[in-house]
Amino acid sequence: MTEDPLITLRPWEAPEVTSWGRLPMNAVDRRSGVLPLDGDWRFQLLPAPDAPVGGSWSSAYVPGAWTVQGTDDLPQYTNVRMPFPEYPPHSPAANPTGVYEREVDVPAEWAGRRIVLQVGAAESVLLVHVDGRPVGVSKDSHLAAEFDLTGRVRAGARSVVRLTVIKWSDASHIEDQDQWWHGGITRSVLLYATDPLHLADVTVRASRSGELRVDCRVRDAAGALPEGWYVSGELEGQPLTQDAEFDRFNAEDERVSDFLGEARLRTVVDDVRTWNAETPELYSLTVRLHRADGTVADTSRHRTGFRDVEITGRDLLVNGERIFVRGVNRHDFHPLTGRTVSYDDMRADLITLKRFGFNAIRTSHYPSDPALYDLADELGLYVVDEADIESHDHAHEIADDPRHLNAFVDRVSRMVLRDKNHPSVVIWSLGNESDYGANHDAAAGWVRRHDPTRPIQYEGAAKLDWADPSLASDIACPMYASLEECVEHALSGRQTKPLIWCEYSHAMGNSNGTLADHWAAIESTPGLQGGFIWEFWDHGILQRVNDGRPVGRGGVGLYDNGVAAPGHRWAYGGDFGELLHDGAFIADGVVFPDRTPKPVMYEHREIAAPVRIECFRHEGIVLGNHQHFRGLAWLTGEWELSLADGRTPPASGRGDPHLATLTAPAELPDLRPGETAAVPLPFELPEEGGEAWLTLRVTTAGDEPWAPRGTVVCLPQVRLREAVPQAPVRVKNRSVEVDDDGLLVHPLLTSAPTLSLWRAPTDNDELGGMAPRWRDWGLDALVRKVADVRRSPGRVTVHAEYASAAGVVRHLQVLTAVEGAIHVEESAELPDELDDVARVGSVFETVAGLDLMEWYGQGPWESYPDRAFGAPVGHHSVPVDELFTPYLRPQESGGRHGVRHFTLSAPDATGLAVVLDEPRQVGVSRYRAADLTGVTHHDELVPRAGCVVHIDAAHRGLGTASCGPDTTASYLVAPGVHRWSWTLRAL
């Protein structure tokens, strides 16, 4: 071997080489007494690993990807396809290589100590040099690599640390995740020092019975262990007991060498406070390694949760209770820094999830930053910890390729070794979308031996047969399997494992239809336990429009409420000039890039409501506690009665005459999980007032770690009285004005009501194949032909035909003068060939200046027919400009479902009012469908001065067909005759 084995090995071309000189992974806490090395490093970006380092240095911030720090190597997004054509294990010759260098002053007080360099994450290959000498190599872009620098650096002296990061390698083929490709050092870098006699690993097992076992492994950097060392520990200040039998076993065990010591500590906690996602109780555990004289050589501190995870039959149990998994998939992502996420950002992520009813995350598709697990322990979230393995483009070839065996086992085992002491981690995942082969079985075997306390899941194995017990997955974890298929399996009698979707309800654009239908089935079907929505973030990178480059770290403040500042936009695949990309498929989260919640978050919040209105009876309201472990004492409530007619009911209470609501405090009953109780109706329902809805506004009674007092938790609702239809009174002596084409002429309208069968296609419409068919039919450019206009006193009847490539649509409008208004009755007859259209309804445009929408119906946030469970019925008021939802690729958005009546008004209260014959889908926007369809980003949109208004007799559901099942048949718009009516009045 030459003087520099790092170059000899050419590790970026050697799949058998997973590391060289790298220390084993462990779970010892090293967050105290460290020397952080984050900050500006000298930096050069070379065209290839073998290119010489030149004399000109720039700077790069660590941690951070160089792809968002002003280099010419920009981010690239692909989903399945590798960004280069070479087959595994080969990588391209043009291979960006970042060289990071800085001086490090080693503290003088570290003399005689063992000194370790830790690089938190680097993608995809890391080469370490100190003072020009090679130290080691590491692959695995999402786990830390540690290197022993003892003897290579001197305490009290300065050394030069060089970190060379190679972007492409054989490892890239098993890091083919659905995300942006970056390059760089993406997690923190630090030095730490230990005594030569040190804790090599600590394994904590704490069960719900209160039993605690702590296994310690001890090494000495000098070689043989000294005589007389021992380990002690304490839990919440109470000492642990040394397991003498374990020590005797080790003393007699020939497998234990003089270079490795083992010890076990035990205790039993009486009246233990168990850990779960609802009440994440943690205990402080301290483990100390002592020399023979009793002085402390090393210390490791942990936050421990007592809990059990097991599978019994087809149920996943936490502490003996069958739980529902209300999960989301989460990448490490930030719109300014790419893969680098700060502690505060991670905390904000998890707080957002907790506030919207999520109790689980899957670390798709690699282990997250270590801080995330500490936060999940503290805040209460179940974690499916996933190994950094995805070979999507070449999955079949790699799964059984022995050249990649070491990499599979290495990545899975290192994840387990790092994260095993976190109570939040309840399931290990072998990776994602990598087919299934011997390499997976080898990794699973290692996990089962090392940690039998948690189940394993892997969709690639489970998909072969959800019930086969011989496969590597303990859980049936399908990916986008239809609800019908999963229910059928649960009812078939063949089910042997819990069924928990690893991915479902794809959140791309205006999506997540039928989410409530899924959960109605999950909660009523034994064997179904939930799943993980894809995914948390839209991965839009903040980009300057003028030069097309990422804004980088300096972009704080250039976005708000999901919208980029003028001159900027959210970039997705293809926006950085890359020819190979997968477009906006990267924008598929339940929050926008700046973590602003999308409307689906409110849907999920109600689906996951901990307290619910089960039903309404004449004697009162039945409430239920739908938690697994917690009572209702942490919650408080307020009743709200909402009447459709806009009048305050004649009863005591705090009322708002404009919104027609009445409020009163709600005393929640003392219910254990699963219990129900009836409470009296809080109001005497007035005889008049039309439709009436009762809402229970549930908020936190005190401060929670994830929510201050008064945070809304859920808004369960029940209808107390149906609406009573009232026909408008016709006025014959007043004319209805139409033009020669039979189009209504009205002073508040700039475009008369016409038939609409088209919407600006959602991502689901485009990728699911519906939008291309609608275009083929010509629904985006219907040609109206007037067949007949008949006038009579106070009424005009208009027969029209709309030509499409699939046949003629016959449209009837009857315009009638009624008291102070125009009543519009409509019908549309669709031929059988138009068997699935976007909508059937009216579209018109208003004069400028109508800037406020007020309505009675579902809201206040956006809702659609198959995503309306989380939008309570009531009186709502939103500025027109805020109705629109800025999905990254412009598309149909901003609709409100179940609208009974609405107004559009100017600041002086003038405007128009519309009363609908029954609850309808209504859309009010500054954009026509053609405006939205004709652009790719929001910075290209020009809002109109007036309002574009859609009133739909029927509107197609959203589904999730961009990746997963479409909406169900009940939400499709069928051919045949559709009828609707509405009344237009000037305010």
N, C-alpha and C positions, 0 to 999 in steps of 0.2 A: 504494500500500500504506500502511496506517495505521502509527502508531508501533509497534504490537505485531503483527508479522506472524504470530506464533503464534496469535493469536486470529482474525485474518483468515482464515487457512488452515483453521481448524477441522479439524485433521488427523485427528481421530477419525472424520470423515465422508468422507475423501478417499483412495480406494485408490491414486490415482496418486502420492500423497505418501508415500514410504517414510522420508524424513528431510529435515531442513533444518538446515544449520549443523553437521551431524555430520561428523567426520573419517573418512577412509577406514580400513578395517580393515587391520591389518598383523600381522606375526609377530615384531616386535621385542620383546625381553624388557625389561619396565619394572618389574621387581619390586624394584629397589633405588632408594633415594633418593626414596621416595614419602611422602606425607602421608596416612595413613589417616583416613577420615571416618566409619568405622563407629561405632555407639553410639546413644545416645538423640537423636532429632531432635524439634523441635516438630512437632506434627501436627494436622491437621484433616481430617475425612472429610466431604466435601460430597456432596449428593445428585445433583449433575450438574456437568459441566465449566463451565457458564456461571454457576453459583451463586457469589455473592460470598463471599470469605473473611471470616469473622467475627473477633471480637476474642478469642474463647476458644480457647485451645490446650491440647491434651493432649500426650502424648508417644508416640512409636513407636520401636521399635528397628530400626535398619538394620544389616545386612540382615535382612529378615523380611517376611512377608505380613501385612497388617493384618487379614486374615480369621482369624488365630489370635492376635490381640493385643488381644482384649477389645472390639472394635468390634461394632456391630450388623450389619455386613455379614459373614455367616458363610460358611464353605466350602460349595460345592455340587458334587455329582458327577453328571456325565452322560457317557455313552460316545460316542454318535453324535449325539444331538440337541443343538442349541444351547440354551442356557438362556434364550433369549429368542426371540420369534416373528419378529422382523424379518428380512427377506431381505437378503443381501449387496447392497451394501456397508453397509447401514444398521445402526445400533445403537439401543438403547432410550433413551428420554428419561430414565428413571430409571437413572442411570449413575454408580455410586459413584466419587468422585474424591478421591484422597488428596493433600494438600498437605503436603510435608515442608520444613522450613526450619531453618537453623542458621547461626551465625556461623563464619567460617573465618579464622584468622590465617595469612596467607601468609608463609612464612619470609623474613626479610630477605635471606638469602643467595641468594635466587632472583632478585635484581635483574638485569635484562638478559637473563633466560632466557625461553624459551617455556614457558608454563604450560598444562597440559591437565587437564581434569576427566574422570574415567572413572567411569561408572555401570555396574556389572557386569551388571545385568539389572533390567528393570522391565516389569510387564505391565499393560496392553498398549501404552499410548502414554505416552511421557515428554516433558514440556515443561520446559526448563531456563531459569531466570532467575537473573541475578546482579545484586544491588543494584537490583532492580526492572526491569532491562533484559532483553529476550529474548535468548537465546543460541542455542537450537536445539531441534529435535524429533527423536525417534527412535521407530521401531517395531521389532518383532522382540524378543519377550519373553525370549529366552534367549541373547542375545549382548550383549557390552558396547557401549556408546555412548560415544564420546569427543568432547569439545568444546574448542576452543582458547579459553582465557580470557585470552590475552596481550592487554594493552591494556584489559581489562575489570576486572582486579584489579591491585593494586599490592603489590609485595614489601614486607614489613614492615608492611602495613596489614591491617585487618579488612574482610571483605566478607560479605554475606549471600547465601547460596546457597539458592534455592528450587527444589525438584524437584516438579513436579505430575505425578501418575500417574493416567491415566484408564483405568478397568477395561475398558470395552467400546468397540470401534471396528470399522471395517471389517477390521482385522487379526485380530480375534477369529475371524472366519469361516475364516481359514487357520491358526488355532491351536486347532482343535477336536480336541485330543488326548484320548484315553481317560485322564482324570485329574481330580483336583479342580480346580475353578475357584477361583483366588485373585486377589488384587490386592495390589500393593505393590512395593517394591524388594527383590528377593530374592537379590541378590549384592552384594558389597562395593562401596563408593564410595570413591574416593581422588583426590587431586591428585598430579601429578608434574610435574617440570620437566626440560627439555632445553636444550641449547645451541640457538640459532637454526639453526645448521648441524647437522642431525640425520639419523639413519638413518630413512628412511621405510618401509623394508621389508627383510627378509632372507629369502631362499629357500635352503634347504639340501637338497641331493640327495646322498645317500651310498649307494653301491651295494655289493653283497656282494663285488665285485671289489676293493674298497678305494679306489675312486675317489671323491673328494669334490669337489663343486662348490658354491660359495657365491655367490649372486647378490645384490648389494646395490643398493638404490635410495636416493638421497640427495636431500634438499631443504634449502632455507634459508628460514626464516620471513620473512626480510627481502626475499625475492624472488629475484634472480639469484644463482646459486652463485658463491662466491668462487673466484679462481684458485688452483690448486695443491693443492686438497684431494685426499686419497687414502684408501684403505681398506687395513687390514692384518688379518691373522687368525692364530690359532694353534690347533692341535689337540693337546691333551695336552702343551702346552708347545712343540710343534714348529711353526715358522712355515709359513704357507701362501704359495703363489706367486701373484703377481698375473698375470692372464691378459692379456698385452699385445695379443693379437689381438682379444680382446673389446673392449678400450679403443679400438683403432684403428677397429673396426667402429662403435662408438658415436660416435666423433669425426666419422666421415664420414656418419653416419646422420641424415638431415634430420628424422626423427621425434623425435629427442632434442633437447629444448629446453634453453635456458640455466637453466631452473627445475628441471630434474630430471637428476640424475646417475646413472649406472649403472656398476658395476664388478663384476668376477668374480674370485674367488679359487679356487685349485685345489690339490690335493695327491693323492698316492696313498699309501695306508697298506700297508706290507708285512705279511704274516701277519695280516691284519685279523681281529679278533674280531667275528663277525657277530651281529646282533640277531635274535632270534626269541622267541616266548613262553616257551620252555623255558629258554633262556640269554640273557636280555635284556642283552647287553653294550652299554654306553653310553660314549661318549667326550665329554670336555669341549671345547667349541668356544667360542672368544671372537672376536668381530668388533669392530674398532675403526675409527672414523672420525676422520681426522686433518685438522687445518688445515695450511696450507702450511708453517708453522714446525715441524710435527711434533707439536705438542701434541694431546691427545685431546679431540675435541669430543663424541663419543658412543660408547657401548659396548653391545653386546648379547651375552648369554651363552646358550648352548644346550647341551642334552644330546643328543647325536646318536647314532643307531644306524645301522649299515651293513646294509642289507637290500634285497632286491628283491621286488616283488610283480608277478606276471604271470599271465595266463591262456594256457595252451597247450591247444588243443583244448577239451576239456570239463573241464579240471583247473585249479583255482586253486593256484598255486605260490607258496611263500615260500622265497626263496633256492634256487630250483630244486627244492624238495621239495613233493610233494603232501601237504597237511595235512588233518587233520580239524578242523572248526570245532565246538567244544563250547561253545556260546554261550548267553547269557541276555540278555534285554532289560532295560534298567535306566532308570528315571526318577530324576530328582533328587527325593528325598522324605525327610521326617523326621516322625515322629509328633507332635512338639511344635512344630516350626517350619515345617511345610508344605513349601514348595519350597526352603528354605534348608538347605544341607548343609555342614557344616564340613569342613575338610581331614582332621581325624581321623576323622570319620564316613566320608568317601570312602575313606580308606585301609583302614578296617575292612571296608567293603563289598568291596573288591577282595581283601583278604586272605582273607575268607570264601570268595569265589569260587575263589581259587587252592587253598585247602585242600580244596575239594570237587570238584576236577578240571575246573573250567571254564577255558578258555583264550581266551575271546572275549566281548565285550559289544557290543551295539547300543545306541546312545544314543537310545533311543526317547523321544519322537519329535522331538528337537531337540538341538542341541549341548549337551553337559554343561559344568559349571563347568571352567574351564581347568586347575585343579589335578588333575582326574581324569585328564587325558591325561599329565601328568607322572608320575603314579602308575602308569598303565598302561605307560608307557615303562620305568619302574624295575622294576616287579614282573613284567612280562611278560604282557600280554594284548593280543590282536588287537582292534582297534576298528573297527566300522562306524560312521562318523560321519554322523549324520543331520541334515538341515536342518530348521529349525523351520517345517514346512509340513504341515498336515493340515486338509483342508476337508471332513471326513467327511459332514457333514449336507448340504452343497451342492456336493459334489465335482464333479459333471458340469458344472454351470454355470460354475464357477470355472476349471477346467483350461484352457479356451480363451478365457477372458475377457481381452482385452488390458488392461483396467483393472488387472488383477493381475499383468501380465507383469513389471513392475519389481520387485514384491515377491518373486516367485519367484526371479528372477535375483539380486536383492540378497541374499536370505537364503542361497541356496546359495553364492554367491561369497564372502560375508563369512565363512561357515564355513570354506571352503577356505583363504582368506587367513590366517585365525587359526591353523588347526590343521595346516597343510601340513608343518611341520617335525617332526612327531611320528612316530617310526618305528612306534609302536603303531597308527597309523591306516593301515589297509590297504585300505579300501573307502570311497568316498563314497556316501551315500544321498541321493536327491533329496527325501525326505520319506516320508509314509505316508498311505495311504487317502485319496487326493486325485484319484481317477480318473486319466486320462492325456490330456494335450493339448499344444498348442503351447508353453504356458508351461514345461512340463517339458523339452521338446526344446531350448528356448532356454537353459535353465539347464545342461542336459547339455553343450551345445555350448561354453558358456563354460568349464566344468570341463575338457573334453577339450583345449582350447587351452592353458589355464593349467597344468594338471597332468596330463600324459600318463603319469605313472608309476604311477597307481592306477586300478583299474577302478571303474565306476559301477554301482550297483544301484538299482532302484526296482520294487517289487512291482506297482504299478499298471500299469507298462508290460509287465513280464514276464508277467503273468497273461494277456495277450492271446494270447500264443503263446510257450511256454517256449523254442522253438528259433529264433525269428525274429531274425536278426542285425541287422535294420534298426531295431529298437526301442531305446529309450534305455538299457535295462538290459543290462550285460555278463554278468549272472548271472541264472539262473533262480532266483528267490527267492520261492517260493510261500508263501502264508499259510494254514496249517491244511489243506493238501492231504493227502489220505490217503496212508499209506505204500504201499498197493497201487498207487495212481496214479503215485507217484514212481518206484517200482521199474519199473513197466511202461514209463515214459518212458525210463528209463536203459537198458532192454533192447531198446528199439524200433528202434534204429539211427537215430533222428531227432534225437537229442540233439546240440546244438552248443555248449552253455554249461554251466559247473558248476551243479549243483543244490544250493542251500543254503537251507533254509527260513528266511525272515526271522522267522517265528513258527510254533511248533508246541508240542504238549504244554502246553496251557493249565493253569496251576497254581492253579485256583480251588478252594479248600477241599480236601477229601480227593480228590486227583486224580493226574494224571501216570501213569495206567495205560499199559501197553505201551511204556514208555520203553526198556526193554531190548530189546524186539522191534524197535523203530526202529533202535537202534544195531547190532544183529546184522545187519540188512539194509544199513545204511549201510556198515559195515566189510567187507561181502562183495560189494557191488555197485559196480563201477566207474561213475563219474559222479555218485554221491551223496557229498557231503562234509560233511554235518552240518546244523546249524541253531541257532536261538536259541529257547530255551524262553521262553514268556511267563509270568511275568516274575520280577524279583528280589524285590520287596517286596510284602507285603500293605499297602495304603495306608490302614491304620486310623489315625485321628487320636484321640489320647487325649482323652477327654471326661469331664467331671464329670457324674455321673448326676443330681445334685440340680437343676442348672440347665441342663443340656444344652449347655454351652459348651465350647469347646476349652480345655484346661489351659494351653497355651502354654509359653513357655520355662522356667517354673518347675516343670515336671512331671518333671524328672530324678529317678529313684528310685521313680517310681510305677508301674513295670512290671518284670517279671522273667520270663525263660523263656517269653515269648510271652503272659503273662497280666497284665492290668491290675490294679492294687491295688484293694482294696475301696472302693466308692463311685465307681469309675471304670470305663470300658469303652473298647473300640476302636470308634469311630464309623465307619459307612460311609454310603452314599448314603441320604438320607431322615432321618438322625439329627439334622440341624440345622434341621428344620422345613420344608425345601424340599419343594414339591409335585411339581416335576419333577426326577426323579432316576432312577438306574439301580441302586439298592440295593447289594448286596454284590458286584457285579461288579468293584468296585475292589479287592477282597480276593483277588488271584489271583497271589500270589508264592510263591517257594520258601523265603522266610524270613518270619517274623512281623514286625509293625511295629517291634519292638525288635531286629530282625536275628537272633533266635533261629532256627536252622535247622529247617525242617520235615523230616519223615522222608524226603521225596523227595530231599533233599540226599545222604543216605547211599546211596540208589539210584544217583544220578548219580556219586558218588565211585567206586563199584565199576565202573560202566560205563566210566569214563574211566581205569581203573587203568593206570599206566605199566608195571607188571610183572604178568604173569598166569601162572596155571597152565594150560598148554595141554592137558595130559592126564596121566593116571597109567598108568604101565606097571609091570610086575612088576620091571623093573630100576631104576625110579626115577620121578622127577617131571620133566616137561618144562616149563621156564620160558621165557617170551618177553618181550622188550623191545618195548613198543607205543608208544614215543615216536617223535618225528620226527627229533630232533637230538641227544639226550642219552644218554649211557651210564647205567649203574646205580650208579656209584660214589657218588652223592649219597644213596643209599638203604641201609638196613640192614634185616635181617629176623629174625624169630623164628618157629619152627614151633610150632604148637599142635595136639595130638592130642586129640580129644574123643570119648568113648565114651558110648553111649546109656544103659548100665546103671548109671552112677553109681559105678563102681569104678575106682580108680587101677590102670593096667596094671602088671604086674610087670617093670619095666625101670628103668634109671637115669634120673635127671632130676629136675626140680623139679615135683612133682605136688601137686594139691589133691584130697584124697580126697572132699571134698563135691561139687566140680564135675566130678570125673572127667576132668581134663585133664592133659596132660603137655606140657612146653615144652622147647625146645632151641634154641640159636642157629642161625641160618641164614646160610650164606655165599652171597651172591648171585654168580652167575657174571658175568664181564666180557663183557657183550653190547652190541654196537652196535645202533642202532635197527633193528627188524625181525628181529633174530637170535633164535634159540632154542637152548637147550642142556638136556641131561638132567642132573639132580643126584640123588644117592642118596636113597632113602627115609630120612628122619631117625630113624625108630623101627622097631623090630621089632614088627610088629603081633601082639598077643597072640591066642591061639587063641579065647579067650572074650572077651565084651564087647559082642556085638551090633553094631549099626550104628556105624560109625566115620567121622569126618570129619577131614581134615587142613587146617589153615588156615595161611597164611603172613601173619603180621602184619608189614606193611611200614611202616617209619617213616623219618623224615629222619635221616641219619647225622650231620649237623651243623646249624648254624643256617642257615636260608634267610631271605631278606628277608621272606618271608610266613609263616614257620613256624619256631619254635624246634626245636632238636634233640629227637627223640623224638616229633614229631607224627605221628599215624597218617595214612598216605597212601592205603592200600587194604588190604583183607583178602581176597585171593583164596583160594578154597577148593575142595577136591575130595573126593568121597566115596571112601573106601577099601574099605568093605564095606557091603553092604545089610543091612537089618534082617531078622531072622528072626521071623515072626509066631508067637505062642504063645497058644493058646486057654486061657481061664480054666477052672479045674476047678469043676464044679457041685457044690453041697452040697444034697442033697435034704431033709435033716432040719432045715433052717432056713427060716423063712417070709420072704416078701416082703410088706411091709405096704403096702397101697394103700387109698384111701378108696372111697366108693361110686361115684365117677366114674372109678375106675381110675387115679387119680393117685398117684404114689409118695409115701409118707410117710417122711420121713427127718429125724432130729434136727438135721442141719446145714442143712436146706433150709427156707426160708420159703415158697417157691413151687415146685411140682413141675415136672419137665421136661414141656414141651408143644412142639407144632410151631410153628416160626416161618418165615414166608416174607417177612418185611418187615424193612427197616432204616430208621433215621432217614435220610431222603433226603439224599444228598450234593448239592452244588451242581450237579454233572454230572447227577445223577438228575433234579433239578427242571428245569433249563434244557434238558436233552436230551429231556425229554418222557416219561421212564420213570416218574417218581414220580406224575404225574397218572393214568397208566394203572393203576398199582398201586392207587391210591386208588379208582379206578373199579371195580376188581375186588374191593375190600374187603379187601385183604391187610393193612391196618393194623388191622383189627377182625374177624379171623376168628372165626366162631362154632363152638365145638367141641360136637359131639354124640357121646355114647358109644353105639356100636353093640353092643358085646359085651365082657364081662370074664370071662375064664376063669382059674380058679385050679387049680393042681396043686401037689404037694409041691415047695417050693423055686422055684416059677415062677408068674408071672402074665402072661397074654397079654391085651392090650387092643387092641380094634379101635375106632377112632374116625373120625369124619368131620368135616371142617372146611368149612363152607359159604363159598363166594365167589361173587361175581356172575358169574364166568366158569365156574363148575362146582364140583363137589365134589372135595375132596382127601381121599383115603383114607390113613389113618395107622395103622401097626401098631407097637406096642411090646411087646417080650418082656422082662420083668424077671425075672432069674434070680439066685438066691442063689449066690455063689461064695465061695471062701475069704476071709473077712473083708470082703466087699464085695458090691455089687450090680452085676451085669452087665446093660447095657441094649442090646438090639438093636432097631433101628428101620428102618422103611421108610416112604416117602411116595410115593404115586402121584399125579402131577399130570396133570390133563386137558390135551389138546392146546391148549386155549384159553389156558392159562397158559404161554405160550411164552417168557417172559423175565421171571423173578421175581428179587428181590434176593438171596434165599438160600433154602436148604432145610436145616433143622437143628433143634436143640433149644435151648430157652431155659429157664433156671431161676434162682432167686435163693437166696442163702445167708443164714445168720444174720450178725449184726453181729460185728465184731472180727477178721475175716479180712482183714488189711491188707497181706499180702505175697504176690505171685505168683512162683513159681519154675517154670521149664519147660525142657524139652528140645525144641528146634525152632529156627525162624528168629527172629532178634532181634539185639540187645535192643529195637530201635526198631520202630515200627509197620510192618506189611507186609500186603499183600493179594495175591490170586492173580496179578494182572497188574502188581504193583509189589513184587516180592519178591527181585529179583536182588541187592540190596545188603544183605540181612539174613542173615548167616551162620548156619548151623546150629550149635548148641552149647547149653550150660547157661546159662540167664539168670535173673536175679533182679531184680525191679523192684517197688517199692511199688505197690499197687493204684491209689492216687490219681495216680500218675505215668504210668500206662498210657494215660490219656486224652489225646488231642491237641486242644488248644483252638482249632480252626479258628474264624475270626471269627464265622461263623454256625454255631451248634451243629448237628451232623450226625453220621452214623456215623463213628466214629473209634476208634483204639486197638486194632484187631484185630492178631492175630499169625498169620502164615501158617505152615503146615507144622509145627504143634505135635504132638509125639508123646505127651507126657504133661506134666501140670502139677499143682502144689499151690497151695492157698490156705490160708495159715496165720496164726495169731495169734502174738503175741510169745512165748507159752509153747510154741510149736511144735505146738499142737493145730490141727486144721482138717480139710481134705479133700484127697484126691488123686484125679485122674482120669487113666486110661490109655486112649488112643484106639486104635482098630483100625488106623489108618494116619494119616499126617500130615494134619491137618485145620486149617481156619481156626477160630481161637478168639478170642472177644472177652470181656474182663472189664472191667466199668465200674461206676461208682456210679449210672449213669443207665439207665432204660429207654428204648427207642426213642421212646415217647410223651413222655417228659420232654424229650428233645432236640428233637423235632418241635414241641413246644408253645411254644417260646420263640424269640426272635430274637437274644439276646445272652447271654453267659455270666454276667453279673451276675444274670440272672433264674433261673439253675439252682440247685436245692437238692439236694445229693448225698444219696443214700440211705445208710443205715448199713451195709447188707449189700452183697453183690456181685451184679450182674446178669451172668449167664454165658451166652454163646452158644457152642454147638458145632455147626459147620456141615458137613454132608455136601458141600455145594456153596455157593459164595459168588460172586456176580457180580463181574466185574472193575470197576475204577473208570473207565477210559477218560478222555477229556477233553471230553465232549460239551457242556459249558457253552459252549465255543467251540472247535470242531474235531471230529475224528472220535471216535466212541464206541469202546469197547473192541472187540476183534475177536471173531469168532464162537466161538473156542475158550474164551473166558472168560465166555460167557453160560451161564445156568442154564436148561437145556432141560426141556420136559415129559417125562413118563414116570416110571419108578420110580427113586427114589434110596434107597440103603441105607447105613447107618452104624451103628457100635456103639462103646460106651465102658463103662468100668468105674469105679464110684464107690466110694471107700474112705475111711473116717475115719482121720485120722492118729493 
